[in-house]
Amino acid sequence: MGAYEYYLEWKKAGCAADPDIEKELAELDPEGCPEDERQARLASIEDGFGRDISFGTAGLRGVMKAGSAYMNVYTVGRASQALAFYIRGRRNTCRMRVALCYDSRHKSKLFAEVAARVFASNGIDVAIFDRIMPTPCLSFAVRELRCDAGVMITASHNSSEYNGYKVFGPDGCQITSAAAGEIFYYSKHIPIPSGIRMAGGPAGILPSGGAGGEPGDHPADGRGTVRYIGECVISDYLKNVSAQLKPLMLPGVSGEEVMKYRSGLSVVYTPLHGVGLEAVTSALRENGFTDVACVPSQSMPDGDFPTCRNPNPEDVTSLRPGIEYASERGADLLIATDPDCDRAGIAVRRRDGSYLPLTGNQTGLLLADWICSRREKAGTMPEDPVIITTVVSSGLAEKAASAHGAGVVRVLTGFKYIGEQIGMLEARGTEKSFLLGFEESYGYLAGTYVRDKDGVVASLLICEMAASFKKEGKDLAGVLDALYEKYGYCLETQHSKMFEGTGGKARMSAITDSFRTDPPRELAGVPVSAVLDYLPGICGLPQSDVLKFMMSDGSWIVLRPSGTEPKIKIYLSVTAASAKEAEEKEKRFAEAVDSRM
């Protein structure tokens, strides 16, 4: 079927669930238009209906528009139908359940309701939050309610025109590539709209605080129930977050002393118009961090993200309102979580009153070293302690861990691989060995209560770390400098090379093939000491199109094609005697890699 014929099917079916889509479909109609306008509309139809939005390992993510290539109620419905087929194909039982959650983006709640209708129409019970909640809270609910899967409606840190559909397995991790492949196979064979079971809607939605997500009896027509997740699940999640402070408490320090130094830390927090306000402020307040102020212009959920075009804590421009507010208050620390609150970024106050935004690697290094040190002092360091990070995260992780007798496990990019390692530890009965999981893209986790990065626990741990150092007369900027003196200076950066257009994917493949078949012997005058090719699967890791070049000076360079965008990501970890030397060397490495693209 051609794109135009597919468009006509959509137009004929209409879209009662979303009037915006009906309006867009009508506006695309080329009949009766002047020729130039007609051609423009046909081109838009080809773009929107000539391809399908891809279902990758992170589920769906794209711009919200009419068409099979975009995020809308029909593509969400098709993904839900495919996931329902996948669940039913793997479970020989009449009791199946999916947990649903959504963020503050436009249409997130609508997409969650559509997904609920599809699952219920396929005989699957649905447990859904009655308000916006963080992604890690969904991961917790999936495990707590023993669900077969979970779905988070979010586009994470993308701009306001985007939304997404993130799928979690029963272990609370984002789904594997194999699972995504099966779901994608089902979705390819589901026509829109006729292949989506959504007639009649759900069996009914209970008021908040109902059955806590417990399934009820199926109606006579075989449809699943849809119920709100009870407050007890949210409360238990926050209790588990708070519990991560317990092994960090020093012996002989009274509760009164702890509350005193925590209340002495001045914190400014921003959820970047996302979902973090309730959970983060509750976790901080309940643990004695009383001097917490929220950035007024960014506190309320808003799918337009009016103060930050790119609502990403990695983007310093999104932190500017927070830094300005922190400066006005003389705060010790600014914390920002992304719109679905699974990642956290910080800016720390220097002694001269200025604020230093830290990278994900710098924060990860601080947390890794501090948690190890505190565990040693508290006498709670487990046997065979381990920190889990990724192949593109801080090159100093091993040095910091080994200084405290801990090991480091490196996994592929994506926190689901960290979650899988936690699951393996749990299966062996050694989950207490897990100290911290972190990735360079601002994701952190302590504890095994979830299997995904958690901006709430990250915020709590960062505050406890900052408060304990402040008690000693130190600030995080100074502590970081001391770590560089101890372990050596390391500059970690990321670059991207875009390959848009029809030939972009082929060009990306040609470049990575070139680096793979004819790897450089040196880069910027520094010899390449080893090449790690993850494509065939090495170090016990799944196959992945990743190349890592180990340099003779201790630096490394990683090339990784993006799975969701037409670009190759280049990660650089540069070791040097000083920041200036590292910056100069980093520039030469980046130019050397770029010259081969």
Wavefront OBJ file of the C-alpha trace (Angstrom):
o trace
v 0.000 0.000 0.000
v 1.340 3.415 -0.954
v 1.645 6.365 1.405
v -1.336 8.185 -0.123
v -3.619 5.146 0.131
v -2.504 4.654 3.730
v -3.284 8.301 4.456
v -6.781 7.861 3.003
v -7.403 4.928 5.370
v -6.437 7.082 8.340
v -8.603 9.938 7.081
v -11.590 7.658 6.550
v -11.254 6.173 10.048
v -10.871 9.578 11.654
v -9.468 9.918 15.152
v -12.093 10.533 17.799
v -9.503 9.980 20.542
v -7.509 13.016 19.433
v -9.201 15.881 17.534
v -5.766 17.358 16.749
v -4.995 14.356 14.533
v -8.356 14.664 12.745
v -7.559 18.297 12.052
v -4.083 17.477 10.731
v -5.468 14.745 8.471
v -7.971 17.195 7.006
v -5.258 19.812 6.475
v -3.144 17.283 4.555
v -5.895 16.604 1.988
v -4.430 17.559 -1.402
v -7.713 17.502 -3.343
v -8.799 20.825 -4.792
v -5.555 22.621 -3.885
v -3.405 24.736 -6.226
v -0.683 22.583 -7.778
v 2.214 23.890 -5.648
v 0.211 23.379 -2.443
v -0.945 19.976 -3.656
v 2.626 18.834 -4.210
v 3.663 20.125 -0.797
v 0.845 18.182 0.870
v 1.654 15.024 -1.062
v 5.270 15.351 0.042
v 4.107 15.661 3.656
v 1.897 12.592 3.217
v 4.841 10.637 1.810
v 6.977 11.697 4.754
v 4.347 10.860 7.361
v 2.773 7.725 5.862
v 5.548 6.275 3.695
v 7.398 4.764 6.635
v 6.793 3.580 10.176
v 8.235 5.002 13.362
v 10.876 2.506 14.454
v 10.445 0.412 17.585
v 13.919 0.207 19.094
v 15.346 -0.950 22.401
v 14.045 2.249 23.984
v 10.587 1.699 22.450
v 9.242 4.628 20.427
v 10.371 8.218 20.329
v 9.469 10.902 17.824
v 7.710 14.137 16.980
v 3.969 14.216 17.718
v 2.134 14.451 14.364
v -0.343 12.549 12.234
v 1.135 9.622 10.333
v 2.687 6.222 10.884
v 6.139 7.823 11.081
v 5.256 9.910 14.137
v 4.050 9.690 17.717
v 0.258 9.781 17.950
v -2.607 7.793 19.441
v -2.533 5.290 16.574
v 1.188 4.522 16.718
v 0.926 4.305 20.514
v -2.057 1.991 20.052
v -0.158 -0.193 17.600
v 2.866 -0.432 19.922
v 0.544 -1.400 22.777
v -1.176 -4.001 20.609
v 2.223 -5.456 19.655
v 3.305 -5.515 23.299
v 0.024 -7.231 24.205
v 0.688 -9.925 21.590
v 4.216 -10.324 22.972
v 3.010 -10.689 26.565
v 0.239 -13.123 25.685
v 2.652 -15.190 23.598
v 4.974 -15.608 26.564
v 2.417 -16.161 29.325
v 0.097 -19.153 29.563
v -2.155 -17.622 32.194
v -5.294 -15.562 32.480
v -3.564 -13.195 34.912
v -1.428 -10.712 33.040
v -0.682 -7.165 34.074
v 1.034 -4.036 32.764
v 1.998 -0.947 34.783
v 1.605 2.453 33.124
v 3.106 5.831 33.937
v 3.409 9.154 32.119
v 5.275 12.435 32.360
v 4.335 16.101 31.964
v 4.584 16.286 28.178
v 1.708 17.200 25.916
v -0.498 14.168 25.226
v 1.392 11.929 27.678
v -1.738 11.257 29.721
v -3.775 10.676 26.554
v -1.199 8.196 25.237
v -1.217 6.366 28.574
v -5.024 6.127 28.466
v -4.914 4.791 24.902
v -2.351 2.174 25.951
v -4.563 1.201 28.901
v -7.548 0.740 26.608
v -5.559 -1.490 24.267
v -4.154 -3.673 27.029
v -7.538 -4.029 28.698
v -9.164 -4.897 25.370
v -6.582 -7.678 25.041
v -7.477 -9.186 28.416
v -4.521 -7.672 30.266
v -4.995 -5.941 33.613
v -3.616 -2.430 33.864
v -2.171 -0.649 36.896
v -1.775 3.056 36.126
v -0.605 6.002 38.199
v -3.255 8.653 38.740
v -0.786 11.507 38.148
v 2.601 12.213 36.625
v 5.395 10.251 38.307
v 9.121 9.597 37.685
v 10.315 6.776 35.453
v 12.103 4.992 38.346
v 8.780 4.866 40.191
v 7.416 2.849 37.263
v 10.391 0.475 37.426
v 9.624 -0.018 41.118
v 5.907 -0.571 40.476
v 6.597 -3.210 37.805
v 8.533 -5.270 40.345
v 6.338 -4.462 43.335
v 3.102 -5.407 41.540
v 4.690 -8.342 39.697
v 3.770 -7.027 36.298
v 4.600 -8.657 32.994
v 5.738 -5.309 31.595
v 5.698 -1.587 32.199
v 5.284 1.390 29.882
v 6.490 4.916 30.545
v 5.134 7.624 28.266
v 8.047 10.040 27.992
v 10.589 11.447 25.580
v 13.044 11.998 28.420
v 15.033 15.164 27.690
v 13.889 15.823 24.102
v 12.242 19.125 23.193
v 8.517 19.775 23.548
v 7.345 18.488 20.152
v 8.580 14.986 21.047
v 7.062 12.151 23.025
v 7.944 8.517 23.519
v 6.902 5.058 24.649
v 9.488 3.325 26.851
v 8.960 -0.379 27.609
v 10.155 -2.214 30.712
v 10.338 -5.954 31.289
v 9.108 -7.825 34.387
v 12.535 -7.326 36.002
v 12.058 -3.547 35.976
v 14.767 -3.055 33.322
v 14.150 -1.510 29.950
v 13.578 -4.320 27.477
v 16.441 -6.080 25.725
v 17.187 -5.871 22.014
v 15.754 -9.367 21.570
v 12.446 -8.399 23.189
v 12.295 -5.181 21.181
v 12.850 -7.203 18.015
v 9.918 -9.494 18.789
v 7.619 -6.570 19.583
v 8.716 -4.795 16.412
v 7.941 -7.951 14.412
v 4.396 -7.950 15.755
v 3.956 -4.221 15.111
v 4.952 -4.565 11.446
v 1.933 -6.822 10.914
v -0.605 -4.594 12.676
v -2.459 -2.272 10.289
v -3.607 1.124 11.531
v -6.292 1.547 12.653
v -8.034 -1.776 11.948
v -5.490 -3.974 13.749
v -5.718 -2.199 17.098
v -8.127 -3.621 19.673
v -9.486 -0.610 21.462
v -13.256 -0.881 21.122
v -15.253 -0.096 24.216
v -12.339 1.140 26.254
v -11.268 -0.308 29.601
v -13.450 -2.164 32.047
v -13.364 0.837 34.342
v -10.974 3.079 36.232
v -11.146 3.184 40.007
v -10.663 6.362 42.041
v -7.212 7.103 43.424
v -6.297 4.935 46.365
v -8.422 2.058 45.098
v -7.100 -1.450 44.960
v -3.441 -0.494 44.788
v -3.044 -2.112 41.414
v -4.375 -5.486 42.469
v -6.307 -7.194 39.672
v -10.012 -7.725 39.958
v -12.202 -10.340 38.318
v -12.321 -10.124 34.563
v -15.649 -8.982 33.144
v -17.711 -11.470 31.221
v -16.389 -10.143 27.904
v -12.821 -11.082 28.850
v -11.453 -7.559 28.988
v -8.861 -6.631 31.583
v -9.406 -4.247 34.459
v -7.801 -0.810 34.696
v -7.059 0.442 38.194
v -5.076 3.213 39.764
v -1.833 2.352 41.538
v -2.329 3.042 45.249
v -0.426 5.592 47.303
v 1.198 2.740 49.201
v 3.328 1.893 46.148
v 4.595 5.486 45.891
v 5.251 5.549 49.629
v 7.170 2.257 49.495
v 9.230 3.561 46.605
v 10.232 6.651 48.611
v 11.046 4.488 51.644
v 13.417 2.466 49.481
v 15.014 5.665 48.226
v 15.581 6.866 51.801
v 16.961 3.461 52.828
v 20.012 4.041 50.629
v 21.351 6.492 53.233
v 21.433 3.885 56.009
v 24.715 2.112 55.078
v 26.375 5.530 54.749
v 25.754 6.612 58.340
v 28.880 6.859 60.467
v 28.954 5.112 63.860
v 28.843 7.381 66.884
v 27.101 10.213 65.043
v 23.736 10.930 66.618
v 20.540 11.491 64.706
v 20.510 15.052 66.040
v 23.965 15.709 64.564
v 22.895 14.245 61.234
v 19.816 16.461 61.063
v 21.931 19.477 61.973
v 24.443 19.094 59.146
v 21.731 18.186 56.638
v 19.666 21.256 57.521
v 22.807 23.351 57.086
v 23.021 22.560 53.372
v 21.355 25.136 51.123
v 19.904 23.501 48.006
v 18.124 24.851 44.943
v 16.197 22.294 42.920
v 14.586 22.381 39.488
v 12.527 19.636 37.829
v 12.876 21.465 34.469
v 9.060 21.561 34.156
v 8.927 17.782 34.554
v 7.697 15.225 37.066
v 10.349 15.390 39.779
v 8.926 18.045 42.100
v 6.813 15.805 44.342
v 9.212 12.883 44.673
v 12.503 14.772 44.987
v 11.307 17.365 47.480
v 9.565 14.669 49.538
v 12.708 12.527 49.672
v 14.874 15.497 50.699
v 12.413 16.897 53.236
v 11.769 13.526 54.895
v 15.500 13.063 55.410
v 16.172 16.413 57.048
v 17.198 18.581 54.114
v 14.995 21.496 55.068
v 16.720 24.351 53.220
v 15.474 23.388 49.743
v 14.104 26.027 47.381
v 12.598 25.273 43.981
v 13.330 27.458 40.964
v 10.066 29.424 40.578
v 10.139 29.641 36.786
v 10.772 25.902 36.295
v 8.931 24.184 39.134
v 5.528 23.533 37.631
v 4.951 20.767 35.053
v 4.666 22.278 31.596
v 4.912 20.365 28.321
v 6.036 23.520 26.513
v 9.227 23.679 28.632
v 9.072 27.481 28.318
v 12.370 28.262 30.074
v 14.475 25.582 28.392
v 14.099 24.577 24.775
v 16.241 21.540 25.558
v 15.064 20.324 29.004
v 18.235 18.382 29.647
v 20.442 18.690 32.756
v 23.423 18.008 30.467
v 22.691 21.309 28.694
v 24.097 24.204 30.721
v 21.609 26.626 29.146
v 18.735 24.763 30.820
v 20.448 25.303 34.187
v 20.825 29.069 33.844
v 17.577 30.015 35.644
v 18.566 27.635 38.433
v 22.103 28.975 38.698
v 20.784 32.548 38.820
v 18.333 31.619 41.572
v 21.012 29.691 43.477
v 23.311 32.714 43.234
v 20.604 34.990 44.645
v 20.189 32.656 47.610
v 23.869 31.825 48.028
v 22.974 28.138 47.810
v 25.622 25.455 48.101
v 24.196 23.332 45.359
v 21.850 23.298 42.366
v 20.191 20.014 41.376
v 18.252 19.576 38.135
v 16.371 16.473 37.055
v 15.203 15.813 33.508
v 11.470 15.764 32.631
v 10.923 12.106 33.606
v 13.278 12.392 36.600
v 15.538 9.453 35.903
v 18.653 11.631 35.492
v 20.178 14.390 37.602
v 22.665 17.163 36.907
v 24.272 19.518 39.396
v 26.114 22.812 39.644
v 28.237 23.397 42.751
v 29.185 26.666 44.420
v 32.869 27.541 44.349
v 34.556 29.482 47.126
v 34.452 32.657 44.994
v 30.651 32.392 44.762
v 30.494 31.221 41.139
v 28.844 27.966 40.130
v 30.508 25.049 38.369
v 28.225 22.687 36.397
v 29.580 19.151 36.735
v 29.486 16.517 34.020
v 27.901 13.137 34.579
v 31.352 11.597 34.788
v 32.513 14.096 37.416
v 29.440 13.526 39.579
v 29.803 9.778 39.106
v 33.439 9.923 40.189
v 32.559 11.986 43.273
v 29.774 9.588 44.265
v 31.866 6.475 43.633
v 34.804 7.656 45.731
v 32.621 9.087 48.507
v 30.336 6.061 48.820
v 33.342 3.745 49.022
v 35.015 5.960 51.608
v 31.873 6.314 53.736
v 31.169 2.582 53.575
v 34.692 1.904 54.827
v 34.319 4.381 57.695
v 30.841 3.101 58.547
v 31.990 -0.509 58.528
v 29.362 -1.408 55.923
v 31.623 -2.205 52.977
v 30.383 -5.541 51.618
v 32.503 -8.450 50.460
v 33.536 -8.112 46.829
v 32.103 -4.582 46.455
v 31.359 -3.550 42.906
v 30.617 -0.390 40.958
v 28.881 -0.864 37.614
v 29.363 1.636 34.830
v 29.512 1.722 31.037
v 32.256 1.403 28.452
v 31.966 5.135 27.699
v 31.917 6.409 31.290
v 34.719 7.871 33.395
v 38.177 6.446 32.835
v 38.954 7.127 36.513
v 36.313 4.712 37.814
v 38.784 1.847 38.199
v 41.331 4.012 40.032
v 38.751 5.316 42.496
v 37.262 1.861 43.095
v 40.579 0.037 43.500
v 41.766 2.618 46.039
v 38.995 1.302 48.272
v 39.223 -2.379 47.368
v 36.189 -2.321 45.060
v 35.869 -3.684 41.555
v 34.378 -2.163 38.427
v 32.159 -3.906 35.898
v 31.775 -2.139 32.553
v 28.725 -2.750 30.395
v 27.317 -1.435 27.136
v 25.778 2.022 26.933
v 22.279 2.061 28.409
v 21.266 1.728 32.037
v 19.333 -1.458 31.317
v 22.689 -3.246 31.121
v 23.551 -1.960 34.595
v 20.130 -3.208 35.721
v 20.836 -6.619 34.213
v 24.083 -6.864 36.175
v 22.212 -6.059 39.385
v 19.780 -8.844 38.521
v 22.692 -11.261 38.056
v 24.069 -10.306 41.469
v 20.627 -10.861 42.966
v 20.344 -14.286 41.311
v 23.650 -15.270 42.948
v 22.552 -13.893 46.307
v 25.280 -11.232 46.255
v 23.204 -8.124 45.549
v 24.620 -6.459 48.686
v 27.933 -6.187 46.811
v 26.417 -3.491 44.587
v 27.548 -0.020 45.642
v 26.683 2.272 42.742
v 25.709 2.267 39.103
v 26.410 5.321 36.973
v 26.727 6.412 33.360
v 28.209 9.481 31.752
v 24.777 10.707 30.642
v 23.838 11.731 34.215
v 22.233 8.459 35.339
v 22.896 7.091 38.855
v 21.538 4.368 41.119
v 22.310 2.994 44.569
v 20.249 0.085 45.867
v 18.462 -2.741 44.081
v 14.848 -1.620 44.528
v 14.673 -0.501 40.880
v 16.521 -1.548 37.744
v 16.867 1.857 36.117
v 18.630 5.112 36.803
v 16.910 7.174 39.466
v 17.032 10.962 39.677
v 15.344 10.886 43.085
v 17.929 8.744 44.869
v 20.677 10.554 42.962
v 19.427 13.884 44.343
v 19.326 12.473 47.874
v 22.818 10.955 47.700
v 24.301 14.113 46.193
v 22.812 16.211 49.000
v 24.119 13.843 51.674
v 27.572 13.895 50.070
v 27.605 17.703 49.815
v 26.324 18.136 53.378
v 28.891 15.751 54.851
v 31.738 17.539 53.061
v 30.399 20.948 54.096
v 30.507 19.762 57.687
v 34.236 19.174 57.133
v 34.670 22.634 55.612
v 34.889 21.353 52.031
v 32.909 22.028 48.868
v 32.366 19.602 45.991
v 34.424 21.656 43.533
v 37.424 21.426 45.860
v 36.832 17.736 46.528
v 36.811 17.064 42.776
v 40.130 18.893 42.374
v 41.573 16.743 45.156
v 40.432 13.580 43.378
v 42.187 14.724 40.205
v 45.361 15.274 42.218
v 45.006 11.788 43.684
v 44.017 9.802 40.601
v 45.302 11.998 37.759
v 43.496 14.558 35.617
v 40.953 13.220 33.146
v 38.891 15.220 30.643
v 35.836 13.442 29.264
v 33.870 14.872 26.352
v 31.323 13.785 23.792
v 30.969 14.874 20.160
v 28.402 13.979 17.515
v 28.631 13.805 13.740
v 25.253 14.109 12.034
v 24.329 12.164 8.863
v 20.882 13.333 7.862
v 19.129 12.653 4.577
v 18.417 9.542 2.548
v 22.048 8.428 2.366
v 22.862 9.174 5.997
v 22.525 5.645 7.339
v 24.684 4.183 4.570
v 27.349 6.825 5.199
v 27.356 6.014 8.920
v 27.817 2.317 8.174
v 30.655 3.022 5.742
v 32.499 5.107 8.332
v 32.218 2.566 11.139
v 33.199 -0.227 8.718
v 36.274 1.773 7.769
v 37.353 2.220 11.384
v 36.656 -1.487 11.989
v 38.480 -2.968 8.987
v 41.318 -0.437 8.892
v 41.727 0.806 12.472
v 44.108 3.717 13.053
v 47.533 2.842 14.421
v 47.845 6.265 15.989
v 45.686 9.313 16.587
v 47.115 12.800 17.001
v 50.580 11.288 17.340
v 49.602 8.950 20.204
v 49.855 5.213 19.415
v 46.721 3.063 19.626
v 47.592 0.275 22.067
v 44.443 -1.831 21.614
v 41.167 -1.903 19.686
v 38.047 -3.287 21.367
v 35.339 -4.226 18.882
v 32.041 -4.983 20.610
v 30.211 -5.983 17.425
v 30.894 -9.735 17.737
v 30.275 -9.580 21.491
v 33.252 -9.418 23.869
v 33.844 -9.410 27.632
v 30.608 -11.341 28.078
v 28.582 -8.431 26.679
v 25.899 -8.584 23.969
v 26.816 -7.689 20.407
v 26.877 -3.946 19.840
v 28.152 -1.640 17.116
v 30.763 0.007 19.344
v 34.492 0.526 18.772
v 36.868 1.528 21.573
v 40.436 2.619 20.875
v 42.763 2.375 23.869
v 45.631 4.854 23.635
v 49.148 4.275 24.926
v 48.906 7.282 27.268
v 45.861 5.889 29.121
v 43.303 7.872 27.114
v 40.563 6.179 25.079
v 38.193 6.995 22.247
v 34.824 5.345 21.553
v 32.741 5.455 18.358
v 29.091 4.489 18.666
v 26.340 5.027 16.061
v 23.169 6.306 17.721
v 20.247 3.896 17.769
v 17.617 6.642 17.630
v 19.161 9.495 15.617
v 21.235 9.765 12.380
v 24.533 10.441 14.089
v 27.736 8.837 15.285
v 28.664 9.627 18.878
v 32.341 10.060 19.716
v 33.349 9.722 23.371
v 36.784 10.929 24.495
v 38.500 10.223 27.795
v 41.785 12.116 27.876
v 44.395 11.744 30.606
v 46.977 14.459 31.158
v 48.992 16.227 33.833
v 46.770 19.320 33.815
v 43.440 20.625 32.569
v 45.145 22.798 29.947
v 47.180 19.900 28.578
v 44.083 17.683 28.519
v 42.058 20.295 26.614
v 44.785 20.648 23.984
v 45.130 16.877 23.613
v 41.345 16.412 23.459
v 41.122 18.891 20.603
v 43.805 17.018 18.657
v 42.093 13.656 19.233
v 38.713 15.039 18.114
v 40.241 16.525 14.949
v 42.021 13.268 14.163
v 38.808 11.250 14.420
v 36.839 13.830 12.437
v 39.394 13.744 9.610
v 38.427 10.103 8.956
v 34.701 10.828 8.718
l 1 2 3 4 5 6 7 8 9 10 11 12 13 14 15 16 17 18 19 20 21 22 23 24 25 26 27 28 29 30 31 32 33 34 35 36 37 38 39 40 41 42 43 44 45 46 47 48 49 50 51 52 53 54 55 56 57 58 59 60 61 62 63 64 65 66 67 68 69 70 71 72 73 74 75 76 77 78 79 80 81 82 83 84 85 86 87 88 89 90 91 92 93 94 95 96 97 98 99 100 101 102 103 104 105 106 107 108 109 110 111 112 113 114 115 116 117 118 119 120 121 122 123 124 125 126 127 128 129 130 131 132 133 134 135 136 137 138 139 140 141 142 143 144 145 146 147 148 149 150 151 152 153 154 155 156 157 158 159 160 161 162 163 164 165 166 167 168 169 170 171 172 173 174 175 176 177 178 179 180 181 182 183 184 185 186 187 188 189 190 191 192 193 194 195 196 197 198 199 200 201 202 203 204 205 206 207 208 209 210 211 212 213 214 215 216 217 218 219 220 221 222 223 224 225 226 227 228 229 230 231 232 233 234 235 236 237 238 239 240 241 242 243 244 245 246 247 248 249 250 251 252 253 254 255 256 257 258 259 260 261 262 263 264 265 266 267 268 269 270 271 272 273 274 275 276 277 278 279 280 281 282 283 284 285 286 287 288 289 290 291 292 293 294 295 296 297 298 299 300 301 302 303 304 305 306 307 308 309 310 311 312 313 314 315 316 317 318 319 320 321 322 323 324 325 326 327 328 329 330 331 332 333 334 335 336 337 338 339 340 341 342 343 344 345 346 347 348 349 350 351 352 353 354 355 356 357 358 359 360 361 362 363 364 365 366 367 368 369 370 371 372 373 374 375 376 377 378 379 380 381 382 383 384 385 386 387 388 389 390 391 392 393 394 395 396 397 398 399 400 401 402 403 404 405 406 407 408 409 410 411 412 413 414 415 416 417 418 419 420 421 422 423 424 425 426 427 428 429 430 431 432 433 434 435 436 437 438 439 440 441 442 443 444 445 446 447 448 449 450 451 452 453 454 455 456 457 458 459 460 461 462 463 464 465 466 467 468 469 470 471 472 473 474 475 476 477 478 479 480 481 482 483 484 485 486 487 488 489 490 491 492 493 494 495 496 497 498 499 500 501 502 503 504 505 506 507 508 509 510 511 512 513 514 515 516 517 518 519 520 521 522 523 524 525 526 527 528 529 530 531 532 533 534 535 536 537 538 539 540 541 542 543 544 545 546 547 548 549 550 551 552 553 554 555 556 557 558 559 560 561 562 563 564 565 566 567 568 569 570 571 572 573 574 575 576 577 578 579 580 581 582 583 584 585 586 587 588 589 590 591 592 593 594 595 596 597
